[in-house]
Amino acid sequence: MRVRSTNVPRDAVHHPVFARVYATFSVSADSRAGVATYRRELLSGLSGRVIEIGAGNGLNFAHYPSAVSEVVAIEPERTLRKLAVDAGQRADVPVDVVPGAAEALPVKSEAFDAAVVSLVLCSVRDVRRALSEIRRVLRPGGELRFFEHGLADGRTMAKTQRALDRTVWPLFFGGCHTARDTIAEIEAAGFDLGVYRRLRVPEKGPMTPASPCVLGVARRPVGD
């Protein structure tokens, strides 16, 4: 992999306490809340070179299909990055875990056939810049696969999400914002939106501000 020089510090994100909590919670959520099923759906049919932004502790790695020739996994948080390296070593496809931020991806333009974002756009500092970077590194016609939580359809929950985003939620959950409108942001970034569906995670039980999710695909325009 040829690395693109940037001014992003090696540890662009530092949430060691949240990272440890997330590493435990995410594994439980994969089984108890059915998140692993959505991960498989997210990655199904991918092939070629893939960049995953905000790889966390690497729970997606086990679900990449064999047609994927390489995964370059960007993770800015040191604790999660170490866990992702371990997960990458157990994966059935080649995985290279590197530090970096979504707003300044350390790779060359038009270098990937697909990009993956999974529960990460909620926490990046600048969503539009991050999506612009993803568009830059995708080849024309390349896919953006997304599985994100965000703005609820219901007025009451959406109001609650916005209030939490202005106060305590980002402080306690590693910079996460619950009320971001993923679909609107992807379209505003110039992607061609494909098939997507809205989910509630988990499907049963009490609804939380992080329950409304969306899973789907978009593409960098062929003539871009």
N, C-alpha and C positions, 0 to 999 in steps of 0.2 A: 504494500500500500504506500502510495506517495502522499506524504503529509503536507498540508498547506499551512504555511506560517501564519499565526494570528497573535494578537496581544492578550488573549484570554489567559488568566492565571491558571496554574495547574489545578488548583482547587477552587473552581469558580463558584461552587456551592459547598457549604459546610453546615450540615445539620446532623451531628453525630448521634445525639439522643434519639431524634426522630428516625434516623436511619436504622438504628437497632430495633426500635419498636416496629417499624415498617417491615423489616426483614422477617420478623416473627409473624406479624399480622397477615402479611401477603401470602405466606405459605398456607396459613389456615383458611384464608379467603378463597384460595384456589380450589380447595376441596369442599369446604362447608358452604360457600356462596356460589359455587359453580363457575368461578372465574376461569379455571383451566379450560372449560368448554369454549368460552369466548376467545381465549388465546388461540386455541386450535382453529377456530373459524376465522379469526383475524389473519392467520398466516397461511391458510390453506391455498395451495396453487401457486405460491411464490416460486420464482426461479431466478438464477443469475446472482448478481452481486446485490446485497441488501445492506442498507444502513439503518440501524435502530437507534433512535434518539431517546436518551433517558432510559437506559436499559435496566436501571435499578439493580436488584440482586440476581438478574438473569433468568427469571422464571419463564420467559418466552423461549429461551434457547432450545429446550427439549421438544418444542413443537414445530420447529422449522422443517419443512419437507426436504427430502434428499436432493431435489433439483436445485436447491440453493447452493451456489458454489462458494460463497463467503458471506459472513456477517461481520460488518464493522459496527461495533456497539459503543456508542458514546455514553459515558456516565461521569458527571462532574463531581459526585459526592464520594469521598475517599472510602468510607466504610462499605457502602454499597458496591463500589467498583471492585473492591477485593473479593466480595462475595460473587460478583458477576464473573470475575476471572476463574474462580473455582467452578462455577456452573458451565462456563465455556469449555473447560477442559473435559467435561462429561458429555458435551453435546455431540450429536452425530454429524454435524456440519462444522466446517472451520469457523471459529469465532475469534475475532481480535477485539479485545476490550481496551479502549483508549480514553484518556481524560479529554474533556472539552465541554463547551456550552452550546446549547441549541441555537443561540443567537450568533454564533461564529464557529461553524462546523469546521474542524481541522482537516478537510479533505478537498480534493480538486472538484471543479465544476463538471457536471454531466457524467459523473463516474459510476452511478448506480442505476440498476434496473427498478429498484423499489426502495421505499422508505417506510419505516414502521414507527408509529407513536402509540404508546400504550399507557394510559393513565399518567401522562406527563405534561400535556399542554396546559393543564390546570396550574402548574407550578412554575413554568418558565417566566422570566421577568418581562419579556416582550414577545407576545404571541405572534404579532405580525412580522417582526424581524425573524423569529424562529421559522415561521412558515416560508418566508422569503428565502432563507438559507436552504430549507429542504427543497424548495423548487429549484434553486441553483444547482444542487448536487445531483438531482435526478436528470436522467437523459430525457429528451422530449418523448412524450408518451409513457414515461415511467409512472408507476403507481405509488400513491400514498395510501397506506393502510392505517386506519385509525380506530382505536377503541378508547374512548374518553368519557369521563363523567363531566356534566356541565349543567347549564340552565334548565330548570324544570319547566314543563308545560303549564302547570298549575300556578295561578297568580299568588296564592298564599305561600307555597313553598319557594317560588322564585323571589318573593319579597324577603323571606327568611334567609335565603342564600346570600342575597346582596347585603343584608345587614351583617351577617357573619363574616363575609369577605372584608367588610370595612373595619372589623373589630378583631375577634379572637381567633377565627379559623386559620388564617395563614400563620399565626404565631405558633399554634399547637401542632399544625400538620405540615411542617416543612415548606411553607410558602404556597400551599395549595389554595386555589380560589374555586369555589363551587359553582359560581354563576356565569362562567364564561360560555359563550355561545359558539361551540366548536364548528358547527356547520356554517354559520355566517362568516366566521373567521377564515375558514378554508376557501370559501367562495370569494371573499374579499382579497385573498392572496393570489387569485388568478388561476386556481385549479379548476378543472372540469369535474364537477361532482358526479359520482356514479351512484351505485346502489348503496343504501344505508338503512339502518333500522334503529329505532329507539328501544332501550331496554330499561328495566328496573333491576338493580343489583343490591341485595339478593331479590329474587322474584317474590318471595314470601317474607312475612314478618314486618316489623316496623320499618317505615321509610325514613331514611336519613337525608341530610342535605347532599350527600355524595352518591345517593342511589340512582338518580337519573343519568343514564349513560347513552351513548350512541356508538354504533359499530358500522364501519363501511369502508368504501374505497373512493379515492379521487385520483385524477391523473394530471400530470403536467401536459398542457396542450401540445399536440404533435408539432404544430407549426411555430412553437415558441422559440 
